[in-house]
Amino acid sequence: MKNMKKIMALCLAGAMTCTAVACGNSNEKESSKEQKESENASEKQKDGEKEKLVISCYLADDSQVAVREKYIDEPLKEAFPDVDIEIKMYNDRQSLQVEVTGGGGPDILDLDGPTDVAEFAKAERVLDLGPYAEKYGWQDMFYDWAYNSCFYNEKLYSLPTAFEGMVMYYNMDVFEENNWEIPTTKEELEALMPKIKEAGIIPISFGNSNYQGAVDWLYSTFTSCYGGPEAVKAAMEGTGKFTDDAIKDSLQVMVDWWEKGWLGDNASQSITNEDMMAFFAEGRAAMMINGTWASNQLLATYPDCNWDSEMLPADAEHGPILPFATGGGYAINANSKNADLAAEVLNYLFTSLDRHYQSINEAGYQPYPLKEFDLSRLEGMDEKLLDQYTLLMDAQTNNQIGYCSWTFYPSEMRVYMNENTDALFLGQLSLDDYLKEAQSYIDAAREEGAIPVLP
């Protein structure tokens, strides 16, 4: 998702297609090989050997691994005692893609979300989950907006692993020490930020030097909150354009804030994600636009930071909006020899709710977007986290849903915007050219039937 994102996005489909063509002349051999593997698997079962199932995840530190083992690994082993389940860690997206492209890889792919899954689906490297959805009733389990976002070209290729959103974080100590009121409207926020800057404090912390793609947190937020969800949806569905005034004006606001030093202190390209968090937590910045996932890092790394979070101060025309996303997607590798078992494991993960509530309460896991998710089961957890989950649930109920790019934008469009938003900030690219190019990716995705489903 970081440095190699564009290269892999452009090359993945071609590389996978070449693999398919290269193998096309050896179908007989492959068929014979698969039959032999199936016979070997049957022999292993007769000999008492366990079936093998591999699930991917990304490299994590020891504390993260310990948490995962408690809430994922161990429960899976108990639920499937006759299966040898391995959680395989990958350094980056490229190494996983290379394995899958080569005809191997884990049975279950833990991917970054619908736009990421679409790259694999386009190359036919993940399975259509439609038959399993019908078998297990998945279509009735998830919120419609999250479930429908997992379709590509009218087929279900993944299941949403979490739901999250973009919010504004406030350092309450900074606000209280300076007698500033929390702004509730865009106008109030724009009136406050010059005062914050005059006080020698960064108004809104932001940095992406170690992950360029963090800019999608910004453009997703500004287009939804200040351009309006209707304008974004119209552009994706073809009844409007991404070049329309509503979206253009919202992104001009984003650029203006950056140029004035209100957003990222005119230096976001040299500030890491970790520094961005530190500036906010230590009071060098008063606010931070970040995802709901950042709350866990704040609690773990900066337990003394007195913070709160709310929807971005509202635009008068659109009211308060919370840009939504699915935090990831489970897909089944088309190379898997145990697809039925993989689907059974996925169904367990989404139906073992006692385990899931425990992981949220004790470890701050993001909740699955399940219709039967019960906030009352989270009583006793950290109050700030509970407030965020309540905010997410209320936004769903009140139809205040905006659109994050990693769930609702075409994947190639997102790659382009992630790699070129900094050029907007630095004056190296005009907003008109930026939007025109972004629209071209929407047009291409519409021709391919690859536009995500927007609620």
Sequence and secondary structure as in RCSB ss.txt:
>XXXX:A:sequence
MKNMKKIMALCLAGAMTCTAVACGNSNEKESSKEQKESENASEKQKDGEKEKLVISCYLADDSQVAVREKYIDEP
LKEAFPDVDIEIKMYNDRQSLQVEVTGGGGPDILDLDGPTDVAEFAKAERVLDLGPYAEKYGWQDMFYDWAYNSC
FYNEKLYSLPTAFEGMVMYYNMDVFEENNWEIPTTKEELEALMPKIKEAGIIPISFGNSNYQGAVDWLYSTFTSC
YGGPEAVKAAMEGTGKFTDDAIKDSLQVMVDWWEKGWLGDNASQSITNEDMMAFFAEGRAAMMINGTWASNQLLA
TYPDCNWDSEMLPADAEHGPILPFATGGGYAINANSKNADLAAEVLNYLFTSLDRHYQSINEAGYQPYPLKEFDL
SRLEGMDEKLLDQYTLLMDAQTNNQIGYCSWTFYPSEMRVYMNENTDALFLGQLSLDDYLKEAQSYIDAAREEGA
IPVLP
>XXXX:A:secstr
  TTHHHHHHHHHHHHHHHHHHHHTTHHHHHHHHHHHHHHHHHHHHTT  EEEEEEEE   HHHHHHHIIIIIHH
HHHH TTEEEEEEEESSHHHHHHHHHTT   SEEEES HHHHHHHHHTT B   HHHHHHHTGGGTB HHHHHTT
EETTEE  EE  EEEEEEEEEHHHHHHTT     BHHHHHHHHHHHHHTT EEEE   TT GGGHHHHHHHHIII
II HHHHHHHHHTSS TTSHHHHHHHHHHHHHHHTTSBGGG GGG  HHHHHHHHHTTSEEEEEEETTHHHHHHH
H TT  EEEES  BBTTTB  EEEEE  EEEEBTT S HHHHHHHHHHHHH HHHHHHHHHHH      BTT  G
GGGTTS HHHHHHHHHHHHHHHTT EEE HHHHS HHHHHHHHHHHHHHHTTSS HHHHHHHHHHHHHHHHHHT 
     
